[in-house]
Amino acid sequence: VDLERSIADERDISDKALDCIIQYISTHKNCFILDGETSASKIEGRIQKINMGKEVAILKCVVEKILTENGFENPKMIYKEWERKKILSSEKDRPYKRLRLSKDIPAQPCFVFKIMY
């Protein structure tokens, strides 16, 4: 019973963490490249339309800052749960990808979320 409760808590925590990320994006949309267009002086990520939703790439350091500021103590567990739920698109050996947010910016570590409608 304790193991089941622990697993359920981990899932709840990963959902709460994702809610914090989505809330951050909503309030800081001006820091994101939207479908290839931006007027931002400080770029923290990009949002692109995909088939049935959006792909959201956020700089690794920004995701870590959001989680820390919201009191999440075990980010690695959260990343694993996001990968398990297939919310996160990642490289084989790490929970993030190195990618270019735009052609003017060198590749940087980013968390890439698939958010479906």
Sequence and secondary structure as in RCSB ss.txt:
>XXXX:A:sequence
VDLERSIADERDISDKALDCIIQYISTHKNCFILDGETSASKIEGRIQKINMGKEVAILKCVVEKILTENGFENP
KMIYKEWERKKILSSEKDRPYKRLRLSKDIPAQPCFVFKIMY
>XXXX:A:secstr
 HHHHHHHHHHHHHHHHHHHHHHHHHHTGGGEEETTB   SS  EEEEEETTEEEEEEEHHHHHHHHHHTT S H
HHHHHHHHHTT EE  TTSSSEEE SSTTS  EEEEEEEEE 
